[in-house]
Amino acid sequence: MKKIIVSAVLLAAVLPFNLIQAQTATSGRTPIYRATHNKMTELKHTKLKVSFDYQKEQVNGEEWLTASPYFYPTDSLVLNAKGMLIHEISLDKKPLKYDYKNDILKINLDKTYQKNQDYTVYIKYTARPNEVKQKGSAAINDAKGLYFINAQGKDSNKATQIWTQGETESSSAWFPTIDKTNQKTTQEIYMTVPDKYITLSNGILKEQKKESGGLRTDHWVMDKKHSPYLFFMGVGDYAVIKDKWRNIAVDYYVEKEYEPYAQQIFGNTPEMMEFFSKKLNYDYPWQKYAQITGQDYISGAMENTTCTLHGSSAQQKPGQLIDENKWENTIAHELFHHWFGDLVTAESWSNLTVNESFANYSEYLWNEYKYGKDAADYHLMSDVGMYLHNPRDFKKDLVRFDYESREDVFDLVTYQKGGGILHMLRNYLGDDAFFAGITDFLKTNEYQNAEAHQLRLSFEKVSGKDLNWFFNQWYFGSGNPKISYSYTFEPVKKETTLTITQNQDQYFEFPLTVDVFVDGKAQRQKIWVDAKQKNSFNFSNTKTPELINLNPDGILVADINDDKTNAQYLSQYLGTKDFYGRYQAVKKVAENTSKDEASIKLLTAALKDPFFRTKIKALNGLDLTQNASKNTIAEVEKLATNDAKTLVQAAAISSLVKTKNPKYLGIYEKGSTTVSNAVKSASLSGLASLNSDKIKEILSNIDLEGSNEEELTNLLPLIVKNKIEKQMPAIGQVVAFYPFLKFQDIELGKTAEEGFNWIMSSDNIKATESITKLLIMAKSQMPDNPQVKMMLSQMLKDGLAKKMTVLKANPNSPTINQQIDAINKAIEAYK
């Protein structure tokens, strides 16, 4: 599962610190223990025959479930079945007695069965997903398991689709099963659908049979066992793009509008499969690999075995793809789950780290292989930074048995921090031992379940090292080092003494890289910090160091209090080979509003950095109207027109826009017609700054679908000021959070508020749904804070009042009532 983080990071960035603190207060509840599910029964095979009632949004199903007692003899079978109607249950055509209440189906078998004595129960049922009562989470914002999208075809702008979402325990909303991670079963599914639609499920399509009434039955077979939450059905009108890895089919299912771009979006998949297979020394273990997109998907993506489901945001057009394939990390993440999560599955949600932390770290591995170490380190820095900027997560263990809801473990600790922890372990063990340990873990536990202790045992088996100290701190403990440091130089001894202080309650022990700068050169030191408040280390030097830089490689997950001068940051940038040390120097100076000669030199030097993200950071920090040399301006002009990365071009153009110099009109006009969304949006800002009369026409014709938040934020004032109605839906994701934007930028917040009111005073259903859907998704990720709830609820109520005015003025509108319903649903979410 790749989650989408909407508000957690946003709120941490924009809310005052005292409000964040209020959100992290504990409730005082007594500790609880979430034990692994007791296995009384072992599932063996699940056979399903299903057909779909599009009008009622229900599934008519038949199931043949083969199982046996796990160890102890038993005369009953207990299944999860949520919101269903149960019509018939039998064994060998003989009816069985059963009790069905509170979503638990207890079946009395015909006799007492012994271990390994199989039986097959037949169940006829109706699945009613809209009757399911369980709630979603921050990662998965709904939990009814089975989703009919535009089932009656009322929305001409939306595809009719069916898809399922099993994680965490929602497969039992569309077929009775033991909906626990520590169950595994083979499967086959007969799906009867209108002949105009294609289907997708786990495993291989064995047969297609025409039925009467324009229907067709597809028979999908999965002959390797996997957990019930990974079962999948997808139905819709898709284009299917065929690809291959070795002799295994690799298919991409996209809406037909995106067929020309599917290869550009997903085409790296076979290379990923080859890379991961070799890196893990374990070939991709399944019969096929397909990827499908789903409208209105409730999360980011889901690793259903052999058939990953992606949200429709995966579908991108050339204007987005030329800048970057924003979905590529997710594609790698879900593919890697087919080893970590699908092949070896967490035995409980408490141990979700053996699924999600690895999938998160696969994004690092792919970037490192495909785009280089700088790109991988940037991704890791960004991920770990999300965790470090969310203090409400500091008290959570990576492996935790005290969660309130199983949905709670899908968070920044399991994903982003967990990936950072694996990177630390890799660097401690070395690549050979780390990847050999991973291979041992996979081969030892293939097609079974595992927990973090088994991961530790594999690494210890391979490396010969005791790793309890590491796992106790990072897996079964919480938080991270919070470090401050000081250093002195003794001229007689020619020795520098570095003192490291840990400022958190529980002290850590860890290896640490330190760069000591003398005469502009970094002397690298490897030290071991013991689990105590203060540690001191002595280094031989000829003179007082210009600076000392801790963690220059960014490996340690830690909060380091670092206060250097601009001149020291300049030395750090020029003397550091590691991306992290270079980028942190640029970041500190770029975000400092006071610029001196050293900072200008640093930012100018960074314009030629080997990694494009560092260039962008330097460009964002430059102000060409203050103290910029001719050489600096010339370099920015060159980047604006010639850099290989369109994102760098866009950042350079934005830097030029600040000068309001009419000599750049030609650059802006050319950029406004380019394919790149980023270059186009920056160029439009430039045209607007020069009061170009072409701005309205260009704004109306630009395609902003899928543009990122930064691009939309840049264009927001232009769109709102010029009232470009076509772009209302695009700006919805920005204006939805206007109260928080005011904490960052008062003027931007006011513009966003104006945009919100403009949308709410209109009859634009797409724009309204863009706002309400985002706010509902954000609700599940926000801390339970009354101030935030009140703020957003009142915002929505104000919007509702404006929509009621629109309704009075246009009572025959076919869409205004849908918009009012959408706003009411969002208001309800914040109660």
Secondary structure as GFF3:
##gff-version 3
##sequence-region A 1 831
A	DSSP	alpha_helix	7	14	.	.	.	ID=ss1
A	DSSP	alpha_helix	17	23	.	.	.	ID=ss2
A	DSSP	beta_strand	41	53	.	.	.	ID=ss3
A	DSSP	beta_strand	58	69	.	.	.	ID=ss4
A	DSSP	beta_strand	74	80	.	.	.	ID=ss5
A	DSSP	beta_strand	85	91	.	.	.	ID=ss6
A	DSSP	beta_strand	94	95	.	.	.	ID=ss7
A	DSSP	beta_strand	98	101	.	.	.	ID=ss8
A	DSSP	beta_strand	104	113	.	.	.	ID=ss9
A	DSSP	beta_strand	119	127	.	.	.	ID=ss10
A	DSSP	three_ten_helix	129	131	.	.	.	ID=ss11
A	DSSP	beta_strand	146	149	.	.	.	ID=ss12
A	DSSP	beta_strand	161	164	.	.	.	ID=ss13
A	DSSP	three_ten_helix	171	173	.	.	.	ID=ss14
A	DSSP	beta_strand	185	194	.	.	.	ID=ss15
A	DSSP	beta_strand	198	201	.	.	.	ID=ss16
A	DSSP	beta_strand	204	211	.	.	.	ID=ss17
A	DSSP	beta_strand	215	226	.	.	.	ID=ss18
A	DSSP	three_ten_helix	228	230	.	.	.	ID=ss19
A	DSSP	beta_strand	233	236	.	.	.	ID=ss20
A	DSSP	beta_strand	238	245	.	.	.	ID=ss21
A	DSSP	beta_strand	248	255	.	.	.	ID=ss22
A	DSSP	three_ten_helix	256	261	.	.	.	ID=ss23
A	DSSP	alpha_helix	262	266	.	.	.	ID=ss24
A	DSSP	alpha_helix	269	280	.	.	.	ID=ss25
A	DSSP	beta_strand	289	294	.	.	.	ID=ss26
A	DSSP	beta_strand	301	302	.	.	.	ID=ss27
A	DSSP	beta_strand	307	311	.	.	.	ID=ss28
A	DSSP	three_ten_helix	312	314	.	.	.	ID=ss29
A	DSSP	alpha_helix	318	321	.	.	.	ID=ss30
A	DSSP	alpha_helix	328	336	.	.	.	ID=ss31
A	DSSP	beta_strand	344	346	.	.	.	ID=ss32
A	DSSP	three_ten_helix	349	351	.	.	.	ID=ss33
A	DSSP	alpha_helix	353	371	.	.	.	ID=ss34
A	DSSP	alpha_helix	373	388	.	.	.	ID=ss35
A	DSSP	three_ten_helix	391	393	.	.	.	ID=ss36
A	DSSP	three_ten_helix	406	409	.	.	.	ID=ss37
A	DSSP	pi_helix	413	417	.	.	.	ID=ss38
A	DSSP	alpha_helix	418	429	.	.	.	ID=ss39
A	DSSP	alpha_helix	431	445	.	.	.	ID=ss40
A	DSSP	beta_strand	448	450	.	.	.	ID=ss41
A	DSSP	alpha_helix	452	463	.	.	.	ID=ss42
A	DSSP	alpha_helix	468	474	.	.	.	ID=ss43
A	DSSP	beta_strand	482	490	.	.	.	ID=ss44
A	DSSP	beta_strand	495	502	.	.	.	ID=ss45
A	DSSP	beta_strand	510	518	.	.	.	ID=ss46
A	DSSP	beta_strand	521	529	.	.	.	ID=ss47
A	DSSP	beta_strand	534	540	.	.	.	ID=ss48
A	DSSP	beta_strand	547	550	.	.	.	ID=ss49
A	DSSP	beta_strand	559	560	.	.	.	ID=ss50
A	DSSP	alpha_helix	566	575	.	.	.	ID=ss51
A	DSSP	alpha_helix	579	590	.	.	.	ID=ss52
A	DSSP	alpha_helix	597	606	.	.	.	ID=ss53
A	DSSP	alpha_helix	612	621	.	.	.	ID=ss54
A	DSSP	alpha_helix	630	642	.	.	.	ID=ss55
A	DSSP	alpha_helix	646	657	.	.	.	ID=ss56
A	DSSP	three_ten_helix	662	664	.	.	.	ID=ss57
A	DSSP	alpha_helix	665	671	.	.	.	ID=ss58
A	DSSP	alpha_helix	677	689	.	.	.	ID=ss59
A	DSSP	alpha_helix	695	701	.	.	.	ID=ss60
A	DSSP	alpha_helix	709	722	.	.	.	ID=ss61
A	DSSP	three_ten_helix	725	727	.	.	.	ID=ss62
A	DSSP	alpha_helix	728	735	.	.	.	ID=ss63
A	DSSP	alpha_helix	738	744	.	.	.	ID=ss64
A	DSSP	alpha_helix	746	760	.	.	.	ID=ss65
A	DSSP	alpha_helix	765	779	.	.	.	ID=ss66
A	DSSP	alpha_helix	786	809	.	.	.	ID=ss67
A	DSSP	alpha_helix	816	829	.	.	.	ID=ss68
###
